[in-house]
């Protein structure tokens, strides 16, 4: 299956639930609402054999603009194929359904996005910090993040 066939079949199956798409980028992409994600993810894996979630990227677009989660999904056989799926959520309530039951690699990717940007992956079996200490406050990759001057009595902001 090639890129254009993938997009044609996605448009047939998901229609207006695909908010925007780009077939011609280095990595083709679609943007969807969070509620569509579990069904689309299942279809990408089962119908299109995209069997590997290679990366989950998060972008803080700034207050009023929201956060973007960008999932990079690939097929790893000889007929390589990939797509990125973009999901925009509000800054104040960044909830996306988990896909860890579809791609096991999502377990750690989602925990990292939770830890650093504050995405909440609904249904994740163990959504706890993975890089920062358990009692760390805030999400360090958000644009409004203020690093604490001390952490457990140790100076933190040494320049």
N, C-alpha and C positions, 0 to 999 in steps of 0.2 A: 504494500500500500504506500502511496506517495502522499506528500503534504496536501495537495489539492483534494484528493479523495478523502483524507481525514477531515478536512474542513467542510466539505460537502456533506458528509455523513453526520458531523456534529451539528451543522445547521438544520438538517432534516430532523434530527432527534430532539434538539434543544431549542430550536427556533429563536423566539424573542428573549429567551432566558440568557442568550449570549449577548451581552451589552455591547461589546465591540470585539473586533478581531483584527489580526495582522498576520496574513499568510506569508508575507514577503520578507519579514525580518530575518536576522541571522538565526534566531530561534522563533518560530511562529508562536503566536499567543492569542489567548481569548481572555476576556474579562467577564466575570459572572458575579452574581450576588451570593452571599454566604449560604443561603438555603439550598442553592442548586449544587453546591460542591459535592456532597456525598454521592449523589446520583451520577454526576459527571465523572467523578473519580472512579467509581465502580465501572462505568462504561469505558473509560480510558484503559483500565486494566483488563477487563473481560472481553470487550468488543474489539479493541484495537491493540491488545497485547502490549501496552505500555506498562512494563512490569517493574520499573525502577524509579522511585522518587529520589533523584540525585541531590536535590538542594531545595531548601525553603529560604527565601530571602525576604526580609522585612524592610519597608521604607516608611519613615515618618515624614509625611507630607506637610506637617505643620498644623498648628491649631486651626480648626475649621475645615481642614482638608482631609483629615483622617489618616489612617495607616493602610498601607498596601502589603498584603502577603502575596508572594510570587512563588508558586510551586513549579519546579522544573522536573518534568516527567519524561522518561525515555523508554524505548524498546531496545533491548541489549543484544538482539540476535543480528544476523548478517544484514538484514533489511532495516538498518538503524532508522529510527524515527523519534522525534522529540517535539514537545510542545511545552509552553509555559502557561500557567493558569494564574490570572491576577484576580485577587479578591480585595476590594476596598471596604473597610469597616470604619465606623465612627471612632474618633479618638477616645471618647468617654466610655464607650461600650464595645471594645474590640473583640467580639465573639465570633468564632468560626467553628463549625463542626469538625471534629477530629477525623483524620483518615488513617490513623495508625492501624486500624483493623484491615485496611486495604493494602497499604505498603508499610511493612514493619519499620522501615527507616524513618517513617514519620514520627515515631516515638521520640527520638532524640532531636530531630529537626524542630518539632513543635515545642519541646521543652526549651530549646535554645531561644526560639522566637518569643516564648512566654517570658523567659528570664530577662532578655535584653531589651525587648520592646513592649512587653505587656499584653501580647495577644492572649486571649483565653480560648483554649481549644475544648469546646464542649464535648464531653464524653471521653476525654483522654483518661486513661487508667491511672496515671501517676504524674500529674502536671505539677511538678516541683522544680525549683531552680536546678540548673545543671552547671553553671559557670560561677555565679555569684554565691556568696554564703547564704544559707537559708534565711538568716535574719536581715539580709541586705534590704534597704528601703529604696524603692523606685526601680526604674528600668533604664540602665545606662546609655542605651542608644537612642532614647527619645530626645528630641530637640530641646525640650524644656527641663531636662534632667540637671539637677544641681548636685555635684559630687560633695559628699559630706567632708568637712574639714578633718574629722577624726572618725575612727572606727574602732570601737572597743579600747579607747584610750590611746590609740596609735595615730600619729599625724598621717593624714591621707593625701592632702593636696600639697605635696612638696614640689616646688618648681625650681 
